[in-house]
């Protein structure tokens, strides 16, 4: 199976219309933040989370 070089994905990045990208957006900007907190977790991008996630 050959791939078009223009369709390569850089490791660590997903295309904007991918399921992974949508899920990460949900977690970081959407209602996912509330879900994370409801289950007792602190998001890593908060001041408290930055200290815990190191």
mmCIF entry with sequence, helices, sheets and N, C-alpha, C, O atoms, coordinates in Angstrom:
data_MODEL
# 
_entry.id   MODEL 
# 
_entity.id                         1 
_entity.type                       polymer 
_entity.pdbx_number_of_molecules   1 
# 
_entity_poly.entity_id                      1 
_entity_poly.type                           'polypeptide(L)' 
_entity_poly.nstd_linkage                   no 
_entity_poly.nstd_monomer                   no 
_entity_poly.pdbx_seq_one_letter_code       
;(UNK)(UNK)(UNK)(UNK)(UNK)(UNK)(UNK)(UNK)(UNK)(UNK)(UNK)(UNK)(UNK)(UNK)(UNK)(UNK)
(UNK)(UNK)(UNK)(UNK)(UNK)(UNK)(UNK)(UNK)(UNK)(UNK)(UNK)(UNK)(UNK)(UNK)(UNK)(UNK)
(UNK)(UNK)(UNK)(UNK)(UNK)(UNK)(UNK)(UNK)(UNK)(UNK)(UNK)(UNK)(UNK)(UNK)(UNK)(UNK)
(UNK)(UNK)(UNK)(UNK)(UNK)(UNK)
;
_entity_poly.pdbx_seq_one_letter_code_can   XXXXXXXXXXXXXXXXXXXXXXXXXXXXXXXXXXXXXXXXXXXXXXXXXXXXXX 
_entity_poly.pdbx_strand_id                 A 
# 
loop_
_entity_poly_seq.entity_id 
_entity_poly_seq.num 
_entity_poly_seq.mon_id 
_entity_poly_seq.hetero 
1 1  UNK n 
1 2  UNK n 
1 3  UNK n 
1 4  UNK n 
1 5  UNK n 
1 6  UNK n 
1 7  UNK n 
1 8  UNK n 
1 9  UNK n 
1 10 UNK n 
1 11 UNK n 
1 12 UNK n 
1 13 UNK n 
1 14 UNK n 
1 15 UNK n 
1 16 UNK n 
1 17 UNK n 
1 18 UNK n 
1 19 UNK n 
1 20 UNK n 
1 21 UNK n 
1 22 UNK n 
1 23 UNK n 
1 24 UNK n 
1 25 UNK n 
1 26 UNK n 
1 27 UNK n 
1 28 UNK n 
1 29 UNK n 
1 30 UNK n 
1 31 UNK n 
1 32 UNK n 
1 33 UNK n 
1 34 UNK n 
1 35 UNK n 
1 36 UNK n 
1 37 UNK n 
1 38 UNK n 
1 39 UNK n 
1 40 UNK n 
1 41 UNK n 
1 42 UNK n 
1 43 UNK n 
1 44 UNK n 
1 45 UNK n 
1 46 UNK n 
1 47 UNK n 
1 48 UNK n 
1 49 UNK n 
1 50 UNK n 
1 51 UNK n 
1 52 UNK n 
1 53 UNK n 
1 54 UNK n 
# 
_struct_asym.id          A 
_struct_asym.entity_id   1 
# 
loop_
_struct_conf.conf_type_id 
_struct_conf.id 
_struct_conf.pdbx_PDB_helix_id 
_struct_conf.beg_label_comp_id 
_struct_conf.beg_label_asym_id 
_struct_conf.beg_label_seq_id 
_struct_conf.pdbx_beg_PDB_ins_code 
_struct_conf.end_label_comp_id 
_struct_conf.end_label_asym_id 
_struct_conf.end_label_seq_id 
_struct_conf.pdbx_end_PDB_ins_code 
_struct_conf.beg_auth_comp_id 
_struct_conf.beg_auth_asym_id 
_struct_conf.beg_auth_seq_id 
_struct_conf.end_auth_comp_id 
_struct_conf.end_auth_asym_id 
_struct_conf.end_auth_seq_id 
_struct_conf.pdbx_PDB_helix_class 
_struct_conf.details 
_struct_conf.pdbx_PDB_helix_length 
HELX_P HELX_P1 AA1 UNK A 5  ? UNK A 7  ? UNK A 5  UNK A 7  5 ? 3  
HELX_P HELX_P2 AA2 UNK A 19 ? UNK A 29 ? UNK A 19 UNK A 29 1 ? 11 
HELX_P HELX_P3 AA3 UNK A 32 ? UNK A 38 ? UNK A 32 UNK A 38 1 ? 7  
HELX_P HELX_P4 AA4 UNK A 47 ? UNK A 52 ? UNK A 47 UNK A 52 1 ? 6  
# 
_struct_conf_type.id          HELX_P 
_struct_conf_type.criteria    ? 
_struct_conf_type.reference   ? 
# 
loop_
_atom_site.group_PDB 
_atom_site.id 
_atom_site.type_symbol 
_atom_site.label_atom_id 
_atom_site.label_alt_id 
_atom_site.label_comp_id 
_atom_site.label_asym_id 
_atom_site.label_entity_id 
_atom_site.label_seq_id 
_atom_site.pdbx_PDB_ins_code 
_atom_site.Cartn_x 
_atom_site.Cartn_y 
_atom_site.Cartn_z 
_atom_site.occupancy 
_atom_site.B_iso_or_equiv 
_atom_site.pdbx_formal_charge 
_atom_site.auth_seq_id 
_atom_site.auth_comp_id 
_atom_site.auth_asym_id 
_atom_site.auth_atom_id 
_atom_site.pdbx_PDB_model_num 
ATOM 1   N N  . UNK A 1 1  ? 0.851   -1.170 0.000  1.00 0.00 ? 1  UNK A N  1 
ATOM 2   C CA . UNK A 1 1  ? 0.000   0.000  0.000  1.00 0.00 ? 1  UNK A CA 1 
ATOM 3   C C  . UNK A 1 1  ? 0.897   1.233  0.000  1.00 0.00 ? 1  UNK A C  1 
ATOM 4   O O  . UNK A 1 1  ? 1.694   1.407  0.922  1.00 0.00 ? 1  UNK A O  1 
ATOM 5   N N  . UNK A 1 2  ? 0.789   2.069  -0.984 1.00 0.00 ? 2  UNK A N  1 
ATOM 6   C CA . UNK A 1 2  ? 1.615   3.271  -1.025 1.00 0.00 ? 2  UNK A CA 1 
ATOM 7   C C  . UNK A 1 2  ? 0.808   4.458  -0.520 1.00 0.00 ? 2  UNK A C  1 
ATOM 8   O O  . UNK A 1 2  ? -0.406  4.549  -0.702 1.00 0.00 ? 2  UNK A O  1 
ATOM 9   N N  . UNK A 1 3  ? 1.531   5.352  0.117  1.00 0.00 ? 3  UNK A N  1 
ATOM 10  C CA . UNK A 1 3  ? 0.879   6.550  0.659  1.00 0.00 ? 3  UNK A CA 1 
ATOM 11  C C  . UNK A 1 3  ? 1.346   7.760  -0.122 1.00 0.00 ? 3  UNK A C  1 
ATOM 12  O O  . UNK A 1 3  ? 2.481   7.817  -0.595 1.00 0.00 ? 3  UNK A O  1 
ATOM 13  N N  . UNK A 1 4  ? 0.486   8.688  -0.242 1.00 0.00 ? 4  UNK A N  1 
ATOM 14  C CA . UNK A 1 4  ? 0.819   9.955  -0.852 1.00 0.00 ? 4  UNK A CA 1 
ATOM 15  C C  . UNK A 1 4  ? 1.691   10.723 0.137  1.00 0.00 ? 4  UNK A C  1 
ATOM 16  O O  . UNK A 1 4  ? 1.272   10.922 1.277  1.00 0.00 ? 4  UNK A O  1 
ATOM 17  N N  . UNK A 1 5  ? 2.905   11.168 -0.261 1.00 0.00 ? 5  UNK A N  1 
ATOM 18  C CA . UNK A 1 5  ? 3.773   11.887 0.681  1.00 0.00 ? 5  UNK A CA 1 
ATOM 19  C C  . UNK A 1 5  ? 3.104   13.113 1.298  1.00 0.00 ? 5  UNK A C  1 
ATOM 20  O O  . UNK A 1 5  ? 3.452   13.498 2.414  1.00 0.00 ? 5  UNK A O  1 
ATOM 21  N N  . UNK A 1 6  ? 2.176   13.718 0.619  1.00 0.00 ? 6  UNK A N  1 
ATOM 22  C CA . UNK A 1 6  ? 1.487   14.889 1.160  1.00 0.00 ? 6  UNK A CA 1 
ATOM 23  C C  . UNK A 1 6  ? 0.567   14.517 2.318  1.00 0.00 ? 6  UNK A C  1 
ATOM 24  O O  . UNK A 1 6  ? 0.130   15.391 3.067  1.00 0.00 ? 6  UNK A O  1 
ATOM 25  N N  . UNK A 1 7  ? 0.270   13.226 2.473  1.00 0.00 ? 7  UNK A N  1 
ATOM 26  C CA . UNK A 1 7  ? -0.642  12.782 3.529  1.00 0.00 ? 7  UNK A CA 1 
ATOM 27  C C  . UNK A 1 7  ? 0.099   12.276 4.762  1.00 0.00 ? 7  UNK A C  1 
ATOM 28  O O  . UNK A 1 7  ? -0.532  11.742 5.674  1.00 0.00 ? 7  UNK A O  1 
ATOM 29  N N  . UNK A 1 8  ? 1.399   12.430 4.812  1.00 0.00 ? 8  UNK A N  1 
ATOM 30  C CA . UNK A 1 8  ? 2.158   11.970 5.971  1.00 0.00 ? 8  UNK A CA 1 
ATOM 31  C C  . UNK A 1 8  ? 1.738   12.724 7.217  1.00 0.00 ? 8  UNK A C  1 
ATOM 32  O O  . UNK A 1 8  ? 1.429   13.914 7.162  1.00 0.00 ? 8  UNK A O  1 
ATOM 33  N N  . UNK A 1 9  ? 1.728   12.033 8.325  1.00 0.00 ? 9  UNK A N  1 
ATOM 34  C CA . UNK A 1 9  ? 1.413   12.649 9.604  1.00 0.00 ? 9  UNK A CA 1 
ATOM 35  C C  . UNK A 1 9  ? 2.681   12.702 10.425 1.00 0.00 ? 9  UNK A C  1 
ATOM 36  O O  . UNK A 1 9  ? 3.382   11.697 10.546 1.00 0.00 ? 9  UNK A O  1 
ATOM 37  N N  . UNK A 1 10 ? 2.986   13.840 10.984 1.00 0.00 ? 10 UNK A N  1 
ATOM 38  C CA . UNK A 1 10 ? 4.142   13.997 11.841 1.00 0.00 ? 10 UNK A CA 1 
ATOM 39  C C  . UNK A 1 10 ? 3.832   13.309 13.161 1.00 0.00 ? 10 UNK A C  1 
ATOM 40  O O  . UNK A 1 10 ? 2.725   13.440 13.684 1.00 0.00 ? 10 UNK A O  1 
ATOM 41  N N  . UNK A 1 11 ? 4.801   12.579 13.702 1.00 0.00 ? 11 UNK A N  1 
ATOM 42  C CA . UNK A 1 11 ? 4.589   11.896 14.972 1.00 0.00 ? 11 UNK A CA 1 
ATOM 43  C C  . UNK A 1 11 ? 4.237   12.934 16.028 1.00 0.00 ? 11 UNK A C  1 
ATOM 44  O O  . UNK A 1 11 ? 4.922   13.948 16.161 1.00 0.00 ? 11 UNK A O  1 
ATOM 45  N N  . UNK A 1 12 ? 3.172   12.680 16.777 1.00 0.00 ? 12 UNK A N  1 
ATOM 46  C CA . UNK A 1 12 ? 2.737   13.593 17.810 1.00 0.00 ? 12 UNK A CA 1 
ATOM 47  C C  . UNK A 1 12 ? 1.675   14.581 17.349 1.00 0.00 ? 12 UNK A C  1 
ATOM 48  O O  . UNK A 1 12 ? 1.131   15.332 18.159 1.00 0.00 ? 12 UNK A O  1 
ATOM 49  N N  . UNK A 1 13 ? 1.383   14.586 16.071 1.00 0.00 ? 13 UNK A N  1 
ATOM 50  C CA . UNK A 1 13 ? 0.350   15.469 15.555 1.00 0.00 ? 13 UNK A CA 1 
ATOM 51  C C  . UNK A 1 13 ? -0.670  14.637 14.802 1.00 0.00 ? 13 UNK A C  1 
ATOM 52  O O  . UNK A 1 13 ? -0.324  13.662 14.135 1.00 0.00 ? 13 UNK A O  1 
ATOM 53  N N  . UNK A 1 14 ? -1.898  15.020 14.910 1.00 0.00 ? 14 UNK A N  1 
ATOM 54  C CA . UNK A 1 14 ? -2.935  14.348 14.140 1.00 0.00 ? 14 UNK A CA 1 
ATOM 55  C C  . UNK A 1 14 ? -3.598  15.380 13.235 1.00 0.00 ? 14 UNK A C  1 
ATOM 56  O O  . UNK A 1 14 ? -3.590  16.579 13.516 1.00 0.00 ? 14 UNK A O  1 
ATOM 57  N N  . UNK A 1 15 ? -4.162  14.891 12.158 1.00 0.00 ? 15 UNK A N  1 
ATOM 58  C CA . UNK A 1 15 ? -4.822  15.828 11.246 1.00 0.00 ? 15 UNK A CA 1 
ATOM 59  C C  . UNK A 1 15 ? -6.024  16.451 11.956 1.00 0.00 ? 15 UNK A C  1 
ATOM 60  O O  . UNK A 1 15 ? -6.629  15.839 12.836 1.00 0.00 ? 15 UNK A O  1 
ATOM 61  N N  . UNK A 1 16 ? -6.349  17.649 11.566 1.00 0.00 ? 16 UNK A N  1 
ATOM 62  C CA . UNK A 1 16 ? -7.392  18.419 12.247 1.00 0.00 ? 16 UNK A CA 1 
ATOM 63  C C  . UNK A 1 16 ? -8.755  17.742 12.220 1.00 0.00 ? 16 UNK A C  1 
ATOM 64  O O  . UNK A 1 16 ? -9.570  17.965 13.114 1.00 0.00 ? 16 UNK A O  1 
ATOM 65  N N  . UNK A 1 17 ? -9.016  16.919 11.207 1.00 0.00 ? 17 UNK A N  1 
ATOM 66  C CA . UNK A 1 17 ? -10.328 16.285 11.096 1.00 0.00 ? 17 UNK A CA 1 
ATOM 67  C C  . UNK A 1 17 ? -10.336 14.845 11.604 1.00 0.00 ? 17 UNK A C  1 
ATOM 68  O O  . UNK A 1 17 ? -11.282 14.105 11.333 1.00 0.00 ? 17 UNK A O  1 
ATOM 69  N N  . UNK A 1 18 ? -9.297  14.435 12.336 1.00 0.00 ? 18 UNK A N  1 
ATOM 70  C CA . UNK A 1 18 ? -9.224  13.058 12.818 1.00 0.00 ? 18 UNK A CA 1 
ATOM 71  C C  . UNK A 1 18 ? -9.996  12.868 14.122 1.00 0.00 ? 18 UNK A C  1 
ATOM 72  O O  . UNK A 1 18 ? -10.305 13.832 14.823 1.00 0.00 ? 18 UNK A O  1 
ATOM 73  N N  . UNK A 1 19 ? -10.294 11.630 14.426 1.00 0.00 ? 19 UNK A N  1 
ATOM 74  C CA . UNK A 1 19 ? -10.968 11.299 15.677 1.00 0.00 ? 19 UNK A CA 1 
ATOM 75  C C  . UNK A 1 19 ? -10.085 11.673 16.862 1.00 0.00 ? 19 UNK A C  1 
ATOM 76  O O  . UNK A 1 19 ? -10.580 12.188 17.864 1.00 0.00 ? 19 UNK A O  1 
ATOM 77  N N  . UNK A 1 20 ? -8.784  11.418 16.757 1.00 0.00 ? 20 UNK A N  1 
ATOM 78  C CA . UNK A 1 20 ? -7.859  11.748 17.847 1.00 0.00 ? 20 UNK A CA 1 
ATOM 79  C C  . UNK A 1 20 ? -7.864  13.248 18.121 1.00 0.00 ? 20 UNK A C  1 
ATOM 80  O O  . UNK A 1 20 ? -7.902  13.671 19.276 1.00 0.00 ? 20 UNK A O  1 
ATOM 81  N N  . UNK A 1 21 ? -7.825  14.039 17.075 1.00 0.00 ? 21 UNK A N  1 
ATOM 82  C CA . UNK A 1 21 ? -7.836  15.490 17.238 1.00 0.00 ? 21 UNK A CA 1 
ATOM 83  C C  . UNK A 1 21 ? -9.136  15.956 17.888 1.00 0.00 ? 21 UNK A C  1 
ATOM 84  O O  . UNK A 1 21 ? -9.122  16.821 18.764 1.00 0.00 ? 21 UNK A O  1 
ATOM 85  N N  . UNK A 1 22 ? -10.243 15.387 17.461 1.00 0.00 ? 22 UNK A N  1 
ATOM 86  C CA . UNK A 1 22 ? -11.535 15.747 18.057 1.00 0.00 ? 22 UNK A CA 1 
ATOM 87  C C  . UNK A 1 22 ? -11.579 15.393 19.538 1.00 0.00 ? 22 UNK A C  1 
ATOM 88  O O  . UNK A 1 22 ? -12.097 16.164 20.346 1.00 0.00 ? 22 UNK A O  1 
ATOM 89  N N  . UNK A 1 23 ? -11.039 14.230 19.898 1.00 0.00 ? 23 UNK A N  1 
ATOM 90  C CA . UNK A 1 23 ? -11.023 13.801 21.295 1.00 0.00 ? 23 UNK A CA 1 
ATOM 91  C C  . UNK A 1 23 ? -10.145 14.731 22.137 1.00 0.00 ? 23 UNK A C  1 
ATOM 92  O O  . UNK A 1 23 ? -10.531 15.113 23.241 1.00 0.00 ? 23 UNK A O  1 
ATOM 93  N N  . UNK A 1 24 ? -8.978  15.093 21.626 1.00 0.00 ? 24 UNK A N  1 
ATOM 94  C CA . UNK A 1 24 ? -8.100  15.994 22.369 1.00 0.00 ? 24 UNK A CA 1 
ATOM 95  C C  . UNK A 1 24 ? -8.731  17.370 22.550 1.00 0.00 ? 24 UNK A C  1 
ATOM 96  O O  . UNK A 1 24 ? -8.572  17.996 23.598 1.00 0.00 ? 24 UNK A O  1 
ATOM 97  N N  . UNK A 1 25 ? -9.440  17.834 21.543 1.00 0.00 ? 25 UNK A N  1 
ATOM 98  C CA . UNK A 1 25 ? -10.148 19.108 21.662 1.00 0.00 ? 25 UNK A CA 1 
ATOM 99  C C  . UNK A 1 25 ? -11.233 19.000 22.729 1.00 0.00 ? 25 UNK A C  1 
ATOM 100 O O  . UNK A 1 25 ? -11.418 19.923 23.522 1.00 0.00 ? 25 UNK A O  1 
ATOM 101 N N  . UNK A 1 26 ? -11.944 17.889 22.751 1.00 0.00 ? 26 UNK A N  1 
ATOM 102 C CA . UNK A 1 26 ? -12.979 17.648 23.766 1.00 0.00 ? 26 UNK A CA 1 
ATOM 103 C C  . UNK A 1 26 ? -12.368 17.706 25.167 1.00 0.00 ? 26 UNK A C  1 
ATOM 104 O O  . UNK A 1 26 ? -12.944 18.303 26.077 1.00 0.00 ? 26 UNK A O  1 
ATOM 105 N N  . UNK A 1 27 ? -11.206 17.087 25.334 1.00 0.00 ? 27 UNK A N  1 
ATOM 106 C CA . UNK A 1 27 ? -10.570 17.058 26.650 1.00 0.00 ? 27 UNK A CA 1 
ATOM 107 C C  . UNK A 1 27 ? -10.014 18.408 27.071 1.00 0.00 ? 27 UNK A C  1 
ATOM 108 O O  . UNK A 1 27 ? -10.071 18.759 28.250 1.00 0.00 ? 27 UNK A O  1 
ATOM 109 N N  . UNK A 1 28 ? -9.483  19.161 26.134 1.00 0.00 ? 28 UNK A N  1 
ATOM 110 C CA . UNK A 1 28 ? -8.800  20.397 26.501 1.00 0.00 ? 28 UNK A CA 1 
ATOM 111 C C  . UNK A 1 28 ? -9.671  21.640 26.434 1.00 0.00 ? 28 UNK A C  1 
ATOM 112 O O  . UNK A 1 28 ? -9.422  22.613 27.146 1.00 0.00 ? 28 UNK A O  1 
ATOM 113 N N  . UNK A 1 29 ? -10.693 21.616 25.580 1.00 0.00 ? 29 UNK A N  1 
ATOM 114 C CA . UNK A 1 29 ? -11.496 22.830 25.406 1.00 0.00 ? 29 UNK A CA 1 
ATOM 115 C C  . UNK A 1 29 ? -12.985 22.601 25.600 1.00 0.00 ? 29 UNK A C  1 
ATOM 116 O O  . UNK A 1 29 ? -13.755 23.560 25.669 1.00 0.00 ? 29 UNK A O  1 
ATOM 117 N N  . UNK A 1 30 ? -13.390 21.374 25.687 1.00 0.00 ? 30 UNK A N  1 
ATOM 118 C CA . UNK A 1 30 ? -14.819 21.080 25.750 1.00 0.00 ? 30 UNK A CA 1 
ATOM 119 C C  . UNK A 1 30 ? -15.256 20.583 27.109 1.00 0.00 ? 30 UNK A C  1 
ATOM 120 O O  . UNK A 1 30 ? -14.610 20.834 28.127 1.00 0.00 ? 30 UNK A O  1 
ATOM 121 N N  . UNK A 1 31 ? -16.356 19.880 27.099 1.00 0.00 ? 31 UNK A N  1 
ATOM 122 C CA . UNK A 1 31 ? -16.931 19.348 28.335 1.00 0.00 ? 31 UNK A CA 1 
ATOM 123 C C  . UNK A 1 31 ? -16.059 18.290 28.984 1.00 0.00 ? 31 UNK A C  1 
ATOM 124 O O  . UNK A 1 31 ? -16.297 17.903 30.128 1.00 0.00 ? 31 UNK A O  1 
ATOM 125 N N  . UNK A 1 32 ? -15.066 17.826 28.271 1.00 0.00 ? 32 UNK A N  1 
ATOM 126 C CA . UNK A 1 32 ? -14.156 16.815 28.812 1.00 0.00 ? 32 UNK A CA 1 
ATOM 127 C C  . UNK A 1 32 ? -13.441 17.296 30.061 1.00 0.00 ? 32 UNK A C  1 
ATOM 128 O O  . UNK A 1 32 ? -13.100 16.490 30.927 1.00 0.00 ? 32 UNK A O  1 
ATOM 129 N N  . UNK A 1 33 ? -13.209 18.598 30.167 1.00 0.00 ? 33 UNK A N  1 
ATOM 130 C CA . UNK A 1 33 ? -12.562 19.136 31.368 1.00 0.00 ? 33 UNK A CA 1 
ATOM 131 C C  . UNK A 1 33 ? -13.401 18.819 32.602 1.00 0.00 ? 33 UNK A C  1 
ATOM 132 O O  . UNK A 1 33 ? -12.861 18.445 33.643 1.00 0.00 ? 33 UNK A O  1 
ATOM 133 N N  . UNK A 1 34 ? -14.709 18.966 32.486 1.00 0.00 ? 34 UNK A N  1 
ATOM 134 C CA . UNK A 1 34 ? -15.599 18.650 33.611 1.00 0.00 ? 34 UNK A CA 1 
ATOM 135 C C  . UNK A 1 34 ? -15.579 17.162 33.932 1.00 0.00 ? 34 UNK A C  1 
ATOM 136 O O  . UNK A 1 34 ? -15.619 16.776 35.101 1.00 0.00 ? 34 UNK A O  1 
ATOM 137 N N  . UNK A 1 35 ? -15.518 16.331 32.905 1.00 0.00 ? 35 UNK A N  1 
ATOM 138 C CA . UNK A 1 35 ? -15.480 14.880 33.109 1.00 0.00 ? 35 UNK A CA 1 
ATOM 139 C C  . UNK A 1 35 ? -14.211 14.497 33.855 1.00 0.00 ? 35 UNK A C  1 
ATOM 140 O O  . UNK A 1 35 ? -14.256 13.696 34.789 1.00 0.00 ? 35 UNK A O  1 
ATOM 141 N N  . UNK A 1 36 ? -13.085 15.061 33.450 1.00 0.00 ? 36 UNK A N  1 
ATOM 142 C CA . UNK A 1 36 ? -11.814 14.770 34.118 1.00 0.00 ? 36 UNK A CA 1 
ATOM 143 C C  . UNK A 1 36 ? -11.902 15.154 35.590 1.00 0.00 ? 36 UNK A C  1 
ATOM 144 O O  . UNK A 1 36 ? -11.512 14.376 36.461 1.00 0.00 ? 36 UNK A O  1 
ATOM 145 N N  . UNK A 1 37 ? -12.403 16.328 35.865 1.00 0.00 ? 37 UNK A N  1 
ATOM 146 C CA . UNK A 1 37 ? -12.500 16.791 37.258 1.00 0.00 ? 37 UNK A CA 1 
ATOM 147 C C  . UNK A 1 37 ? -13.519 15.988 38.063 1.00 0.00 ? 37 UNK A C  1 
ATOM 148 O O  . UNK A 1 37 ? -13.295 15.722 39.244 1.00 0.00 ? 37 UNK A O  1 
ATOM 149 N N  . UNK A 1 38 ? -14.629 15.599 37.449 1.00 0.00 ? 38 UNK A N  1 
ATOM 150 C CA . UNK A 1 38 ? -15.660 14.816 38.132 1.00 0.00 ? 38 UNK A CA 1 
ATOM 151 C C  . UNK A 1 38 ? -15.101 13.510 38.678 1.00 0.00 ? 38 UNK A C  1 
ATOM 152 O O  . UNK A 1 38 ? -15.540 13.019 39.718 1.00 0.00 ? 38 UNK A O  1 
ATOM 153 N N  . UNK A 1 39 ? -14.132 12.959 37.969 1.00 0.00 ? 39 UNK A N  1 
ATOM 154 C CA . UNK A 1 39 ? -13.543 11.681 38.381 1.00 0.00 ? 39 UNK A CA 1 
ATOM 155 C C  . UNK A 1 39 ? -12.322 11.877 39.279 1.00 0.00 ? 39 UNK A C  1 
ATOM 156 O O  . UNK A 1 39 ? -11.556 10.942 39.508 1.00 0.00 ? 39 UNK A O  1 
ATOM 157 N N  . UNK A 1 40 ? -12.148 13.099 39.785 1.00 0.00 ? 40 UNK A N  1 
ATOM 158 C CA . UNK A 1 40 ? -11.098 13.359 40.759 1.00 0.00 ? 40 UNK A CA 1 
ATOM 159 C C  . UNK A 1 40 ? -9.715  13.605 40.183 1.00 0.00 ? 40 UNK A C  1 
ATOM 160 O O  . UNK A 1 40 ? -8.733  13.609 40.925 1.00 0.00 ? 40 UNK A O  1 
ATOM 161 N N  . UNK A 1 41 ? -9.618  13.810 38.882 1.00 0.00 ? 41 UNK A N  1 
ATOM 162 C CA . UNK A 1 41 ? -8.325  14.054 38.264 1.00 0.00 ? 41 UNK A CA 1 
ATOM 163 C C  . UNK A 1 41 ? -8.141  15.549 38.022 1.00 0.00 ? 41 UNK A C  1 
ATOM 164 O O  . UNK A 1 41 ? -9.111  16.289 37.860 1.00 0.00 ? 41 UNK A O  1 
ATOM 165 N N  . UNK A 1 42 ? -6.893  15.975 38.000 1.00 0.00 ? 42 UNK A N  1 
ATOM 166 C CA . UNK A 1 42 ? -6.576  17.371 37.737 1.00 0.00 ? 42 UNK A CA 1 
ATOM 167 C C  . UNK A 1 42 ? -5.942  17.443 36.352 1.00 0.00 ? 42 UNK A C  1 
ATOM 168 O O  . UNK A 1 42 ? -4.931  16.784 36.107 1.00 0.00 ? 42 UNK A O  1 
ATOM 169 N N  . UNK A 1 43 ? -6.513  18.226 35.444 1.00 0.00 ? 43 UNK A N  1 
ATOM 170 C CA . UNK A 1 43 ? -5.913  18.353 34.115 1.00 0.00 ? 43 UNK A CA 1 
ATOM 171 C C  . UNK A 1 43 ? -4.490  18.904 34.211 1.00 0.00 ? 43 UNK A C  1 
ATOM 172 O O  . UNK A 1 43 ? -4.235  19.820 34.992 1.00 0.00 ? 43 UNK A O  1 
ATOM 173 N N  . UNK A 1 44 ? -3.570  18.360 33.431 1.00 0.00 ? 44 UNK A N  1 
ATOM 174 C CA . UNK A 1 44 ? -2.159  18.759 33.480 1.00 0.00 ? 44 UNK A CA 1 
ATOM 175 C C  . UNK A 1 44 ? -1.924  20.198 33.068 1.00 0.00 ? 44 UNK A C  1 
ATOM 176 O O  . UNK A 1 44 ? -0.885  20.765 33.408 1.00 0.00 ? 44 UNK A O  1 
ATOM 177 N N  . UNK A 1 45 ? -2.848  20.804 32.352 1.00 0.00 ? 45 UNK A N  1 
ATOM 178 C CA . UNK A 1 45 ? -2.625  22.174 31.874 1.00 0.00 ? 45 UNK A CA 1 
ATOM 179 C C  . UNK A 1 45 ? -3.088  23.228 32.873 1.00 0.00 ? 45 UNK A C  1 
ATOM 180 O O  . UNK A 1 45 ? -3.009  24.423 32.587 1.00 0.00 ? 45 UNK A O  1 
ATOM 181 N N  . UNK A 1 46 ? -3.565  22.809 34.033 1.00 0.00 ? 46 UNK A N  1 
ATOM 182 C CA . UNK A 1 46 ? -3.923  23.774 35.073 1.00 0.00 ? 46 UNK A CA 1 
ATOM 183 C C  . UNK A 1 46 ? -2.685  24.039 35.932 1.00 0.00 ? 46 UNK A C  1 
ATOM 184 O O  . UNK A 1 46 ? -1.761  23.226 35.920 1.00 0.00 ? 46 UNK A O  1 
ATOM 185 N N  . UNK A 1 47 ? -2.633  25.146 36.674 1.00 0.00 ? 47 UNK A N  1 
ATOM 186 C CA . UNK A 1 47 ? -1.465  25.416 37.521 1.00 0.00 ? 47 UNK A CA 1 
ATOM 187 C C  . UNK A 1 47 ? -1.147  24.265 38.484 1.00 0.00 ? 47 UNK A C  1 
ATOM 188 O O  . UNK A 1 47 ? 0.014   23.884 38.636 1.00 0.00 ? 47 UNK A O  1 
ATOM 189 N N  . UNK A 1 48 ? -2.176  23.715 39.131 1.00 0.00 ? 48 UNK A N  1 
ATOM 190 C CA . UNK A 1 48 ? -1.947  22.587 40.038 1.00 0.00 ? 48 UNK A CA 1 
ATOM 191 C C  . UNK A 1 48 ? -1.497  21.356 39.274 1.00 0.00 ? 48 UNK A C  1 
ATOM 192 O O  . UNK A 1 48 ? -0.604  20.632 39.713 1.00 0.00 ? 48 UNK A O  1 
ATOM 193 N N  . UNK A 1 49 ? -2.113  21.127 38.139 1.00 0.00 ? 49 UNK A N  1 
ATOM 194 C CA . UNK A 1 49 ? -1.769  19.960 37.327 1.00 0.00 ? 49 UNK A CA 1 
ATOM 195 C C  . UNK A 1 49 ? -0.354  20.018 36.791 1.00 0.00 ? 49 UNK A C  1 
ATOM 196 O O  . UNK A 1 49 ? 0.312   18.987 36.692 1.00 0.00 ? 49 UNK A O  1 
ATOM 197 N N  . UNK A 1 50 ? 0.116   21.201 36.444 1.00 0.00 ? 50 UNK A N  1 
ATOM 198 C CA . UNK A 1 50 ? 1.492   21.330 35.946 1.00 0.00 ? 50 UNK A CA 1 
ATOM 199 C C  . UNK A 1 50 ? 2.497   20.818 36.967 1.00 0.00 ? 50 UNK A C  1 
ATOM 200 O O  . UNK A 1 50 ? 3.489   20.184 36.607 1.00 0.00 ? 50 UNK A O  1 
ATOM 201 N N  . UNK A 1 51 ? 2.239   21.093 38.240 1.00 0.00 ? 51 UNK A N  1 
ATOM 202 C CA . UNK A 1 51 ? 3.134   20.600 39.284 1.00 0.00 ? 51 UNK A CA 1 
ATOM 203 C C  . UNK A 1 51 ? 3.038   19.086 39.425 1.00 0.00 ? 51 UNK A C  1 
ATOM 204 O O  . UNK A 1 51 ? 4.052   18.416 39.621 1.00 0.00 ? 51 UNK A O  1 
ATOM 205 N N  . UNK A 1 52 ? 1.828   18.542 39.326 1.00 0.00 ? 52 UNK A N  1 
ATOM 206 C CA . UNK A 1 52 ? 1.619   17.101 39.513 1.00 0.00 ? 52 UNK A CA 1 
ATOM 207 C C  . UNK A 1 52 ? 2.081   16.258 38.329 1.00 0.00 ? 52 UNK A C  1 
ATOM 208 O O  . UNK A 1 52 ? 2.508   15.117 38.507 1.00 0.00 ? 52 UNK A O  1 
ATOM 209 N N  . UNK A 1 53 ? 1.998   16.807 37.140 1.00 0.00 ? 53 UNK A N  1 
ATOM 210 C CA . UNK A 1 53 ? 2.264   16.035 35.930 1.00 0.00 ? 53 UNK A CA 1 
ATOM 211 C C  . UNK A 1 53 ? 3.726   16.025 35.509 1.00 0.00 ? 53 UNK A C  1 
ATOM 212 O O  . UNK A 1 53 ? 4.064   15.405 34.501 1.00 0.00 ? 53 UNK A O  1 
ATOM 213 N N  . UNK A 1 54 ? 4.575   16.673 36.228 1.00 0.00 ? 54 UNK A N  1 
ATOM 214 C CA . UNK A 1 54 ? 5.999   16.690 35.861 1.00 0.00 ? 54 UNK A CA 1 
ATOM 215 C C  . UNK A 1 54 ? 6.628   15.366 36.047 1.00 0.00 ? 54 UNK A C  1 
ATOM 216 O O  . UNK A 1 54 ? 7.820   15.206 35.785 1.00 0.00 ? 54 UNK A O  1 
# 
